[in-house]
Structures are given as C-alpha cells and as structure tokens.
Amino acid sequence: MTLPRIVSREQWQAAREELLVREKAATRARDALNADRRRLPMVEIDKEYVFEGGDGKATLLDLFEGRQQLVVHHFMFAPEWDAGCRSCSAFVDQIGHLAHLRARGTEFALISRAPYTKILPFKARMGWTLPWYSAYDNDFTYDFQASFETGAGDDGQEPYERPGVSCFLRERERIFHTYSTYARGLDGLGSTTSLLDLTALGRQEEWEKPEGRASALGAPAGSERIRYHDEYED
C-alpha cells in the first residue's frame, strides 16, 4: 500500500492551502453547473402511470404527496430477482431523514420493476421506511431509460436495468420531467442538499441562480427553514 508522504506541520499547511484554492474553484464550478441544470427546459408528462405501493394503487401525481417536487430513485430490482440490487441498497442506506427534503416541498420515492409482493419483504429486511412503489404493470422505468428490453448478456437480448435518479415538478395537476441522471451520475448523491441540487427549484436559497426559485414555495429561503427533523410541521 502506498501512503501519503510524511512532512512537517508547516509543509502540510502549505500543501493544504494550495489544495483549498482548487477546492473553492470546484465549489464555484459546481454552483454554476447546478444553476445551468436548473435552467434546463422541462417536458410535460401526459402518460398515465399506475404504481402499487403500501397503500395500494397510486398515480405519479399521488407520489408527490401534495408537494411540488418529486425525486425518484430508479432502484434496480427486476421481477425475476429475489432481492434488490446491492449497489442500489447501499445508495438507499445513505439517504437521510426525508423531513428535510419535505420541508422544501420535495418528496422522495423508490421505483422498481419488481412486483410489490417482492419489494415488501425486502424493504422490511432492510428496515427502510422510504416510500417504494412497483412499476411492474407500467412502462415507467423503460420510458425514463432505467430499463431496457435488450442489451445485456452475451447475446445482447436479455432485458437489463441501470440505477438512476429522475426529478419531476408539479404545477397543480400537471407534471413535468426536469432532470435524470444514471450510473456514475449518482456518485456523491445521498444528502439532502445533493438531491435538491438536481431539482428545478434547487435548495431554494437566495444566492442561487436563476433568481426567483427561492420564493417558489412562498416560504423563507431554504436554510432559514432548517429545523430538527422532529420539529417540522408537515
């Protein structure tokens, strides 16, 4: 194993300050990239999807739970599997308390192709309380490029899946698709702010670009709404 070289405290501090300049530049570049993401156009969803979840049948609109935004994790769990994807499970394990997302008008849900009768026992095994829905009877995972009819296997004919995240915005009864990313695009995601950075409204902070998104929910800016997770009024 190759380890970092040993230096004096003064040498370490000089190297750290040099790296800090690049880190700050990367932060500014990330902020600019997030702003460009929020400037992306959106596509209205006019197809009806019916999922199955803990409370029975649900439409895509139902998945918002009355909130303005929805972040969907395309969780790899094919109908023929007995358990969910290990990598997707590790991703879900790091998702924080949803109260902080919901305080910013954003809901989070998992969607898989497996029937709900397979999802439910695996969800219990993992100890998760996150909303999880089955798209077994619809084309949602295919339409949003998380599932494909062919492409895996030696003959290229077997169905295959890939992990991903898709974001949606609601205007009354109308639903719009604003963003999706897959595979390595999920690297670094999991925290509340990292998920909000994928959405059209972002963190809803006054300093974010473009202007006008912070007041979209008619509430104080994002950081001003942070509470202990048991103090939020839903």
Secondary structure, DSSP 8 states (H G I E B T S, - for coil): --------HHHHHHHHHHHHHHHHHHHHHHHHHHHHHHTS--EE--S--EEEETTEEEEHHHHTTT-SEEEEEE----TT-SS--HHHHHHHHT---THHHHTTTEEEEEEESS-HHHHHHHHHHHT--S-EEE-TTSSHHHHTTSEEEEEESTTS-EEEE--EEEEEEEETTEEEEEEEEEGGGGTT--SHHHHHTTSSSTT--TTSSSTTSTTTTSSS-GGGG---TTT---
